[in-house]
């Protein structure tokens, strides 16, 4: 599996321009009616996805990417450290993500057809780990642990 999707991103741009399609920078949220591409090897089957978009009459593809910044890794690590419920493995996995700073870990392609967005997502393994840890940190940040209320005093209700 690839660690950096920059080369695939460049190939996508060249290929879509070659078939006469335009690029629309945008992200398709989960709430939007969509169908996710289920290619066997998404690092190669994206070409079939683009061909499908073209043959369905789509004039453009939405293209969204995510690159890991060192600041994002540091923020994630500090959020995991602050939580009493995070595990040592989680902190180690967050630390290992530093090696991927500056790399592209996610590409989302999409095209509209008959009121539905058709979506192809390409993701590295390390980016999947990052998203899982980010979600965990968000979840752990919202968990209230019984203890003193604000101001340091016990709630006497």
C-alpha positions in Angstrom: 0.0 0.0 0.0 1.2 3.5 -0.7 2.2 5.9 2.0 1.7 9.1 -0.1 -1.0 9.6 -2.6 0.5 12.7 -4.4 1.5 10.6 -7.5 -2.0 9.2 -7.8 -3.4 12.7 -7.4 -1.2 13.9 -10.2 -2.3 10.9 -12.4 -6.0 11.6 -11.6 -5.6 15.2 -12.8 -3.8 14.3 -16.0 -6.2 11.4 -16.8 -9.4 13.4 -16.2 -8.1 16.3 -18.3 -7.2 13.8 -21.0 -10.8 12.6 -21.2 -12.1 16.2 -21.2 -13.5 16.5 -17.7 -13.2 19.5 -15.4 -12.3 19.4 -11.7 -14.5 20.9 -9.0 -12.7 21.3 -5.6 -15.2 20.1 -3.1 -16.0 17.5 -0.5 -19.0 15.2 -0.5 -20.3 14.9 3.1 -21.6 11.6 4.5 -25.1 13.2 4.8 -25.4 13.6 1.1 -27.1 10.7 -0.8 -24.2 8.9 -2.3 -23.0 5.5 -3.5 -19.4 4.5 -2.6 -17.2 2.9 -5.3 -16.2 -0.6 -4.4 -13.2 -1.3 -6.6 -10.9 -4.1 -5.9 -7.7 -2.0 -5.9 -8.8 1.6 -5.6 -5.2 2.8 -6.3 -5.9 1.6 -9.8 -9.6 1.3 -10.2 -10.1 5.0 -10.0 -9.5 5.1 -13.7 -12.6 2.9 -14.2 -14.5 5.3 -11.9 -13.5 8.3 -14.0 -14.5 6.5 -17.2 -17.9 5.7 -15.6 -18.3 9.4 -14.8 -17.5 10.4 -18.3 -19.8 7.8 -19.9 -22.7 8.8 -17.6 -22.4 12.4 -19.0 -20.8 14.0 -16.0 -19.0 17.2 -17.1 -16.8 17.4 -13.9 -15.5 15.5 -11.0 -15.4 16.8 -7.4 -11.9 16.3 -6.0 -10.9 16.6 -2.4 -7.6 15.7 -0.7 -6.2 15.6 2.8 -2.6 16.1 3.7 -1.3 15.4 7.2 0.2 18.4 8.9 2.6 18.2 11.8 0.3 20.5 13.8 -2.6 18.1 13.3 -0.5 15.2 14.7 0.6 17.3 17.7 -3.0 18.4 18.4 -4.2 14.8 18.2 -1.4 13.6 20.5 -2.1 16.3 23.1 -5.8 15.4 23.0 -5.1 11.8 23.6 -2.7 12.6 26.4 -5.3 14.7 28.2 -7.8 11.9 28.1 -7.6 9.4 31.1 -9.2 6.8 28.9 -6.7 6.7 26.0 -4.3 3.8 25.9 -0.5 3.7 25.5 -1.0 2.0 22.1 -3.1 5.0 20.9 -0.4 7.4 21.9 2.3 5.3 20.2 0.2 5.1 17.0 -0.2 8.9 17.1 3.5 9.3 17.6 4.2 7.1 14.5 2.0 9.4 12.4 4.6 12.1 12.6 6.6 10.2 9.9 3.7 11.0 7.5 3.6 14.7 8.0 3.4 16.5 4.7 2.1 13.4 2.9 -1.3 13.1 1.2 -3.3 10.3 2.8 -6.8 10.8 1.3 -8.4 11.5 -2.1 -12.1 11.7 -2.7 -13.5 11.8 -6.2 -17.2 12.2 -7.0 -19.7 13.0 -9.7 -23.4 13.7 -9.7 -25.9 11.5 -11.5 -29.7 11.5 -11.2 -29.7 13.2 -7.8 -27.0 10.9 -6.2 -23.3 11.5 -5.8 -21.1 8.6 -6.9 -18.0 8.6 -4.7 -14.5 7.0 -5.0 -12.3 7.3 -1.9 -8.6 6.4 -1.8 -7.0 6.3 1.6 -3.7 5.1 3.0 -3.5 2.8 6.0 -1.9 5.5 8.1 -4.6 8.0 7.2 -7.2 5.4 8.3 -5.4 5.2 11.6 -5.3 9.0 11.9 -9.0 9.3 11.3 -9.8 6.5 13.8 -7.6 8.2 16.5 -9.1 11.6 15.7 -12.6 10.1 16.1 -11.6 8.4 19.4 -10.1 11.7 20.7 -13.3 13.5 19.9 -15.4 10.8 21.6 -13.1 10.8 24.7 -13.2 14.5 24.9 -17.0 14.4 25.2 -17.1 11.8 28.0 -17.7 13.3 31.4 -15.9 11.7 34.3 -17.6 12.0 37.7 -15.7 14.5 39.7 -15.7 18.1 40.9 -18.0 20.5 39.0 -16.6 23.7 37.6 -15.0 25.9 40.3 -13.7 22.8 42.1 -16.7 22.2 44.3 -18.8 19.1 44.4 -22.3 19.3 43.0 -24.7 19.0 45.9 -28.0 18.3 44.1 
